[in-house]
């Protein structure tokens, strides 16, 4: 059976990392990050693909326009070469009109040998200022310089320029023609807004279609991410409200009053009902524990009182009668202890359900609880040593902390021999209040240090002079202490005390005021 339990524990341990990974993947924050990555990568991929397709389309358009410029140049070549050094300039405008249309503009530049380019003709006729702007653009791109040297080549790409009247013009082809008179250049262009595919010379990202798509996409991204973040914020508010209710009880306010997401109203209402049921259940458990203890105590007291005349009526020589009465009295003590333990269990359970936290002055509370044991220390000859730092405030529940200290101190007293020593030390350390309580008893074996906080585990010796008989201890004091400490967000553990004895180390979260006011200690406390 033990092997089966061990195997089951190992299987659970192996499955735990898988569950954590699955839980991390289901996390809303992780999904939000993944969604943000997808929102960034997908449009990037689509943009690259669409831009490549657009560039291919524009390249086809440019080829068509450049081919048109080349055909136009070949058609004009006889006319340009026929006049020798002085072609028929008046006829050039009319010849250009034959090849131009409602969209395409044709301009003719000429550079004599060793000279610069200047405009000869254009169709339709354009202002000289516009021609100067276009020529300056060609010069800036180095086209005219290259053509002036070789009168060969083709403009590698389209470019835009703004005309004096504020319109955009797109130059699509520059075709050079070499003649004996010099270098002729035929330039074709069109108004940017009058031709399909007029994105020539404009980056793809600056096109109206891409801008509109980007605006819609960004709106969708913002809407989606803000929805995710709003839901996450609403869930965080739920967690904060749950923490406030746990710390301060129903007075912290309901979930529904602090919910900002209409879709979570039903969830908030169910949470409020659950909190109400939990607080009601805690009250019922406390009431039931008290009523049950009272109901059992009454017949126990009656039986104990009824034993007195029987004890007086049984002669000392009647050993069987005396032994029977002793067994009854011992059983009554044990039953009385069971009733007290059951009540403590019920109250501890109710405290776990309804844990209301406040700022607890551990220094004052510890002084008061130790002072209540002064008579016990004196009667047993116990020596109390240690140090209690002043002003140590813990964010906890005073009744639960009091139960923890009482149980641990009682445990230390009951295990310490007469004339023994009990050490108590309280300090603030970083973000926690650290309380050490040690005894000078027989101690606990290393393998049992973790088990002493288990329910019903007890190795209590039969000390004849102890204030309480062993029958009244059932191994729940330290178990309740651990439950209370862990419910308050703290830790409790046992250590071996040198040369002998047991040391219990309790850590509880400090209040914000204590964290700011008290300097943290760098090394753990030791209680020798």
DAJOKA-V69523 format. One record per helix or strand of 2 or more residues. SS is the DSSP state (h for helix, s for strand). FROM is the first residue (numbers start at 1). TO is the last residue. If there is no record, write none. Layout:
ss from to
SS FROM TO
SS FROM TO
This chain:
ss from to
h 2 26
h 28 82
h 89 99
s 104 112
s 118 123
h 128 140
h 143 150
s 159 162
s 168 179
s 182 191
h 204 206
h 208 252
h 256 258
h 262 313
h 319 353
s 358 361
h 362 371
h 374 380
s 383 388
s 393 396
h 398 415
s 421 429
s 432 438
h 446 448
h 451 453
h 470 472
h 477 487
s 491 496
s 502 510
h 512 517
